[in-house]
């Protein structure tokens, strides 16, 4: 068991110290003692206050490191051991919503990196007649990942935030794929797959679900905590001409973003856009854009 040399002074039962109320109102507490005879109970109170905190701090070092806290006048050793005792605490969180450069906060010993690629945009729809409808394909979500690094997160790593996939132009035009979110070469989350444009149909039909993005790339001495490939959007359908029912598929979701339902964009980061729909006798419609990615770095001492 580690040794703690820092002991409490005047902490015994019935110790000769003034009460806390008296000490709180003592003029010397703020101005300091003047020349003359000092009362022992007052001085004992001062010494007890400081010695208790010294003893507690030293015991914290001993308990959390297994190292001795010695009263040998070596402040450098005590300080180094105190830093060791507090290793692992969260010291900062850096959130990147635009591309830039990562610089670790001073004292960072490990990081948890969390990110998601940009979400895919949904396709547009062609113009329809009185006996036609059109439903585009929703966009897929960006790939999500979370990993812990104890090395490799050097200063100056480039941060790239995956752009949102563009909305498909009016007509049966495809949306755009989401961009890749990355931290240097150690962490990369691909963007969501684009949604295809919706051509006209004159009978019941189903729009296929969107594609699935590839998985994350996590390299170096890392511990992968989560890795979820971007999810494709859901199936949409249309029935014409009698009921003119159209239902757009929902965009892909991930832990940081919710895919848009039919005829709506998504919410949060990396979400896929919902599909566009066009009932009978509707002009050509544009699709919806996906949501951009994000990178979050949790820094630990």
N, C-alpha and C positions, 0 to 999 in steps of 0.2 A: 504494500500500500504506500502511495506517495506521501511524502512528509510535507506538512504545512507548518512553517515556523511563525506565521503571523497569527497571534493569539489576541483574544478579546481582553481589554483592560477594564476593570471595574464592572464586570458583568455578573458578579455573584449576587445572591439574595441579600438584601439589606445593604447593598453597596452605598458608600458615602458619595452620593451624587444628587444634584438638585433635580427637581421634577422637570418633565418636558415643558409644562406650562411656564414654570419659572425661567427655564432656559430660553424659551421663545421670546419672553419679554425682557431678557437681560440686555442692558445697553452695550455691554462689552462684546456681545455676540456679533454686532455689526461694526463697532468702533475698535474692538480689541481691548485687551487689558491695559490699564495705565500703570504708572509706577506706584509702588506701595505694596501692601500685603494682599496677596490673592487668597481667596477662600478655597480651601481644598475641594469642597463639594462642587464648586463651579469648574475648577480645572479638571477634576475627575470626569465631569460630564463631557467636557470637550474631548478629552482623551478617549473616553468610551465611544463617542460618536465616530471618531475616525478609525479607531482600532476595530470596531465591529465590521465596518465596510472593508477594511483591509483583510480581515480574516475571511470574510465571505468571498471576496474576489480571489484570494489565494486558494481557498478550498475549491472554487469553481475550476481554477486551472488544474489543480491536482486531480479532481474527479474526472475531468474531460480529456486529460492527456496522459494521466499516469505518471506525470513528471513532478519532481519536488518543487515546492515554492519556498525557497530558502531566503532567510534574512541575512544575506552575505554582502549586501551593498551592490549587487550586480543587477542594475535595472534593465540592461539589455536582455539578459536571459529571461527575466520575468515578462518583459514585453513580448519577446519571441514566443514564449510559452502561452501567453494570453492569446496571441494571434492564432496559434495552433488550436487552442481550446474553442475558438469561435469559427473554425473552418466549417463550411457547409451552409452558412446562413445566406439568404437571398439579399444581395446588396443593390441590385438595380434590374430594371426591365426596359429593354429597348424595343420599341415597336416601329417597324418600317412599313409605310404604306406607299412609298415611292422609292425608286432605285437610288442607291448611294453607296456609302462605304461604312463598314462596321469597324469600330474601334472599341476594344474591351475597356470597361471601367477599371480603374486602378484597383488591384487586389483581387481580380477575378481569377479563380482557380479552375472552375468548370462552368459549362453553360448547358442549358437545355434550349434547343432550337425547335421552334414550332412554325410551320408554314403550310401554305396551300397555293396551288397554281391558280391562274385566272380561269373563270368559268366560261364555257362556250356560249356563243350567241345562237339564237334560233333562226331558222330560215324564214324567208318571206313567203307570201302566197300569191298565186296568180289570180287574175280577175275571173269571176265566175258569171255564168248565165243563169237564167231562171230555173235550170234543171241541173245545176252543178254546184259543187262545194270544193273547198280545198283546206287541207290541214298540213302545216309544216311540221318539221321534226324539232323537238326541244334540244337545247344545248346541254352538254354534260358538265359535271362539276370538275374543278381542278383536283388533282391528287393532293391528299393531306398526309403529313408526316410529323413526327415528334421524336427527337433523338437527343441523347446526352453525350457531350464531348468533354474529355478531360485534357485534350491537346488538339492542336491543329487550328484553333480559332485565333490566329494571330491578327495583329493590328493591320488594317488596310485591306481586309477581305472585301471583295465587291459584293454588294447586295443588289440583286435583280428582282423586281416585283413583277409577277406575271400580269400582263395587261388583260383587260376584259375582252372576251371575244365579241366582235362587232355584230350588229344586227344585220340579218340578211335584207338586202334591198327589196323594195316592192316588186312583186313578180316571184316566180318560182326560183328564187336565188338562195344559195346557201348562206348561213351565218358564218362567222369567223371563229376559229379555234382560240382558246385562251392561251396566254403566254406562260412560260415557265418561271417559277419563283425559285431563286437559288441563293446560297451563301458560299461564295468562292467555288471551289471544286468539291467541298465536303458535304453539301446538302442541296438537293434539287428535287422540286415537285413539278411535274409536267402539268400543262394547262388542260382544260376540259375540251372534249371533242365537239366540233361544230354540229349544228343541226341543219339538215338538208331542207331545201325549199319545197314548198307544197304545190304540186301540180293539180289541176282540176280533175275531178272524177264525177261520173254521172250515176253512180250506184254506191251501195254500201262498201266501205273500204276501211282498212286500218293502216295507220301510219306507224312504221316500225319504231321501236325504242332507239334512243341515241346510243352512240358508241361509248366505250369505256376507255378512259385514259390509262396510259402505262403507269407502273409503280414508281415510287420515289427512289432516288439514288442517294445513299448515305455511305460515305466512305471514311477511311481512317479509323482510329481507335474510338469508335462510337458505340453506344448502347441504343439500339432502336427501341423506342417506347411505343410507337404506333406508326402504322403505314397503311393508308387506305387509298387504293387506286381510285381515280375520279370515276364517279358513277354516271352512267348514261341516263338520259331522260326516259320517262315512261311512255307507253303506247298511247296514241291518240286515235280517234275514229270519226267517220262521217257517214251519214245516211241521207240519201237524196232520191227523188225530189220531194216525196210526200211530206216528210216531217222536217226536212232541212236541219237535222240534228248534227252539230259539230262539237267535238270535244278535243281540246288540245292537250297533249301530254305535258306532264310536269318536268321541269328541268332537274338536272342532277343536284343532289345535296351532299354536304360534307360536314364534319364537326364544327366548322366555323361559318357555314352559310347554308341557307335554305333555298332550294330551287324554286323558281317561279312556277306557279300553276298556269294552266292554259290562258293565253292572252295577258301575261304579266311577266315582268322581270323578276329575278330572284332578289334575295336580301342577304346581307352579310358579306363575307369574303369568299371568293372562289365558287359562288353558286352559278349553276347553269340557268339560262333563260327558259321560260315557258314557251310552248309552241304558239304560233299564230294560227288563227282560224278564220275562214271566210265562208259565210253561208251563201245561199243563192243570191244572184244578182248583186254581187259585191265587187268593188274595185280592187285592184291589186293592193296588197298590204305588206308593209315592212315587218320583219321579225323584231325580236328584242335582244338587246345586248346582255352579255353575261356580267358577272361581278368580278372586279379585280382581285388579285391575290394579296397576301400579306405575309410578312416574316416577323416573328417575335423571338427575341433572345432574352432568356432569363439567366442572369449572371449570379454566380454563387462564389463566396469566399472559400 
